[in-house]
């Protein structure tokens, strides 16, 4: 039972960066991935509705069609 429950958790990647953005990807369980749209990006209310919890500013910016259970996010880096 523990193994099953562990596999149903949302997994958050470490953050990675380029010159303009910080990025992360989130892996959601397959049952939740079926609820995500495949033909458009999700707004914040939609991805939060799937159970994804992140601080403000993250935007769903791309769809990785071969793996729709992996949700790709980015947010602008603060200018120094």
N, C-alpha and C positions, 0 to 999 in steps of 0.2 A: 504493500500500500504506500509506503513512504516513497519508493521509486516512482510510482505513478504520479503522486502529488508533486514530486520534485520536477518531473518533466512538464508539468502544466504551469510552471511559473514563468513569468516574463523575465527575460534576460537582457541586461543592459551592457553594451560594450563600454570599454574605456573611451575617453574622448580622444580624437585625433584632429590635427590642425593643418591648415595651409595659411597663406598670408592674409586671407580675408575672413575665414570662417573656422569655427570649431564644429566638428562632426561627431556623430555617434550613430550606431545602429541598434535597433531593439528587435529582439526575436520574440515573437508572440506564439502561443500555442496554436496548433492547427485549427482547433475549433473556433478560436477568435479570428484567425486569419480569414476564415470563410465569410466573416462579416465585413471585412475591409473591401472598399471598392477597388477594382482592378484597372479601371479606365481613367482614373483621376486621382489627384492628391487629396489627402484628408485635411480638413481644418482642425484646429486645436480641440474643439468640442468632440469631433468624431474620434480622434485618436485617444483622447482621454476617456471616451466612452468604451473603448476597448480595454481599458484598465492600465494604460500607460501613464506613469507618473514621472514628470520631469519639472524642473524649474521653468520659469517664464522665458519666452524668447525662442524656443525651439520650433522649427518649421519642418513639416514633412516635405522634402524637396525632390524626391525621385522615387520611382517604382522600379524595383528589381524583379522583372516579370518571371524569371525562372524560379525565384524563391519569394513568393508573395507574403510569406510569414516573417520576412525580414523587412522592417520599416526603417527607412533612411531619413535621418534628421540632420539639420544644420542650424546654426545661428551665427550672426555676425560677431566678429571679435570686437571688443571695445578698442577704439582708437586711443593711442597714448599720446 
